[in-house]
């Protein structure tokens, strides 16, 4: 394994962005903000929670007495199916009307169980719902974004484990970057960017976290967040709806293991933002695309010390201290058995 000791920059081949890596800063003292982790034991059911079965939501609608996953329209959506056409007043004041739909997916009826704490079969069902939603909404919208914000640190508005699905008639900024970079790479090299990247990571192994028959989890070469990871299928798959039943099951297992490693790292419910990127539905060819998930956790040194994207990061470019290789080795060392199970 290469021992990176000096400052250097790494390029994200998916976006073109660079990240400054400063390994020599890992020993600097920390007297800044420490956010005490919220590790209180939640109840199986919370009568005040607007996502629990049988409860009233914020807008007064009543949840059914569901078990397993529960999918419903977001009561406070960021996108609406119908909007008015607005004309730009000036080339400097560009504006674009958008339309779309937003849905919420409760992962389970259990108020107290996050994704890694669910049974494997329950996670398989969640993956299946993701795939079905992509297939359904992709017939109407150009882009379908599946994501989860976990934890107060990531702005989650309700502790009941859930994710979101936003579908829109436009391509968001990050997706445009990935579309252009993957398309240009394919045209220049005659091969898929992420296919070659998977082969390289599999051969080097130093940034791999876990590999199974169909998937790998890796701390990417260009990781920005301290313990950022990607999930990638081994074969060419353009979007979630193309996964076979075996691939969905293998993904559920890999996801459960990775998220358990996260929680075990600092013995806390690890906050993160996670989401899926697949081929947009508006492009003519998907040959350059490979499905992948991004997981962006903010924790850095402990359950209470997080990475802040401020100052240089906001004004210049992203910067990290911990190398991707070291982060991957720390995650590999963590057990895939959740720490809460050991305590029982």
Protein Blocks (a to p, Z undefined) as FASTA:
>chain_A
ZZdfbdcddddfknopacdddfklmmpccfbdcddddfbdcdfbdfkbckbghiacfkop
acdddehjdddddfbdfbdfbdcddddfbfklgcdddddddddddfbfblkbcfklpcfk
lmmmmmmmmmmmmmmmmmmmmbdcddddedjklopabfbdcddddddfbdcfklmmmmmm
mmmmmmmnopafklmmmmmmmmnommpfbdcfkbccdddfklmbfklccdddfbdcfbfk
lpcfklmmmmmmmmmmmmmmmmmmnopacddddddddddfkbfbfklpccddddddfbfk
bmkbccddehjlmmmmgcdfbdfklmmmmmmmpcfbdfklmmZZ
